[in-house]
Amino acid sequence: MVSVANFLAQIGHSRRADALWNQANARDPLDPSVARSRGYLLVRRGAYQEALAVIEKLMADEPTSTNVRNGLAAALLLSGRYADAARAADQLPHEHPNWFVIRSVAAARTGDRAQAAAILAAMRQKAGDSAHYQYAQMLSQMGDRDGAMAELEASYRARDPGLGFLPTDEHLKPLRGDPRFASLIARLSFPKP
């Protein structure tokens, strides 16, 4: 049930996601996946401070969980705590896509485009053609709209599962007014909220 709630949140159906989460929580409030889902839903909604409170409690309960560490790094990044986000991302396995993305986006948002580009280049070397969606996230944050859209198109051709995040991905916010972005959203036929 929480997996469906998470999916609904990532495509922008936050009310339905919250309703499902409430059902899951009523059934088993002690299930750690329900608490992780709550943190995820709060991040997707933009309630970063509330999400951080949930995630920090999860860190105390599950200090080695990659999912929880990833959620912490993402919430810190999106709340504007870039140095903290980069430190949290460094706790992720170094092959984890968000080890690259969060560090690159943090660098871009603090004006260090060279560092952001170097992290992107390192990921390209490691991941090759398997991470076009993540490349788009980084390029978008570096202000390279054309490069980001080219990577999203490559992601579309490769049927990258990351495209499921497209409607609500904060890293792609700079592209939302671009007609090419709207066209890609339309081609993916997401259900209306």
N, C-alpha and C positions, 0 to 999 in steps of 0.2 A: 504494500500500500504506500509506503514512504517513497519507493522508487517512482511510482506514478506521480505522487505529489511533487517530487523533485523535477520530473520531466515537465509537468504542467507549469511549474515556476520558471523553468528555463525558456519556455516558449511564450511566457507572458501571461499565463492564466493564474495569477496569484490568488484570486478568491477561491477558485476550485482547488488549488494546491493547499491552501490553508484549511479548507473544509476536510479534505482527505487527511491532512496531518492531524487535525483534531480527532478524527475517528481513530487513527492509529495510536495516538497518545492515550485516548480513552481505553483502548483495548490493552495496551501494554506500556505504561509510562516508564517502566524500568528498562525497556529495550534500548541499548545504546544507539542503534540505528535510528530510532525515533529522535533522540536528542541531536544526533549529527544532522539529521534532516532539518530540524528546527533551525540550527545555525545556518545551513545552506539556504533555506527559504528566506531567512532574514537578510542574508547577503544579497540574494537575487532581488529582493524588494528594495534594497538600499538602506536598510536599517542597520548600519554598520556597527554602531556602538552597542546596540542590543545583541547583535550577532557576536560581537567580541566577548560579551559577558557569557554567552552560552558556550562559545568555543573555548574560552579560557577554563571554564569548569570541565569541559571535555578533556582538555590537555592534562588537567590534574588526574582525571580518571583513566585516560588512555595516552600517556606521554609518548609512546612510540608509534602511534597510529599515523600513517602517511596521510590518510584522508583528513584527519583532524589538523595535522600540521599544515596541509595544503589550505584548508579552510581558514586557519589563522593567518597565514601569509596573505591570502586573497583579501580577507577582511581588513587587515592592516593597510594593504596597498590602497584599497578602494576608499578607506577612511582618510587617506592622505598622510599616513605615517610611513613614509617611504623607506627610511633607514631601518625601522623596525620590520617592515615587510621584507626587505632584502635579507636581514638577519634570519627571519623566520624561514624564508625560502632556502637559505643555506642549510637548513636542517632537513630538507627534502632529499631523497636520493638524487644524485646528480644526473641521472638519466631521465628523471621525471620532467615532462614538458614544462610544467610551471616553475621548475628550478630556473629555466631559461626565461620564460615569459615574465614572471614577476620581477626578476632582477633587471631585465631589459626595460620594462615599463617604468619601474622605479627610477632608473637612470634617465629615461626620456623625460619623465615628469619633473625631474630636478634639473633639467637643462644639460645633462651630460649625453648628448647625442652620440658622441664617439664611443662611449662605453656601451650605450644601447645597441649601436650597430655592431660592435665587437661581440656582444653576447648573441645577437642574431646570427652573425657569421659562424660562431662556434656551434650554434644549434644546427645551422645548415650543414656544417661539416659532419656532425654526428647523426642527424636524422634524415638528411637528403630529401627525397620527395615525399616523405611520410608525415610532414608537419606543416603543410601549406596554411592551415587555419591559424596555427600559432605564429607563423611568419606574418600573416595579415594583422594579427593583434599587435605585434611589435611595430610593424611599419605604420600602422594607423596612429599609434601613440608617438611615433617619431615625426608625424606630419606628412608622411609619404602616401597620400591618398591613392595615387595611381598604382604604386607598388602594392599597397594593401589590397586594392580591388583585383589586381592581377593574381595575387595569391589566393583570394577568395574564389576566383574563377577556377584556378587550378584545384582548389579544394573541392569545388562543385564537380569538376570532371572526375576527380578521384573518389567521389562519394564519401568524403571525410565525415565521420560522425560528429566532429566538432561543430558542423553547421547547425546542429540542433540548438546550439547556444546563440545563434545569430540574432534572434529578435531582442534579446535582453543583454547581450554582452557589452559591458561597460567599456572594454578596451576598444571596441569598434564604434563607440559613440561619435567620434569625429567623421564617420562615414555616413551617418544616418540621413543627412540631407542630400546625399549624392544619388542621382537617379539610377545609377548602376547598382547601388546597394538595394534600392527599392525594387528594382527588376529582379535581383537575385532572391530577395525575400518572396516575391510573387512566384517565381519559378519553383520555389521549395514548397509552396502551397501549405503553409502553416495554417492550422485552424484558427478562426477568429476568436478572440477572447469573449 
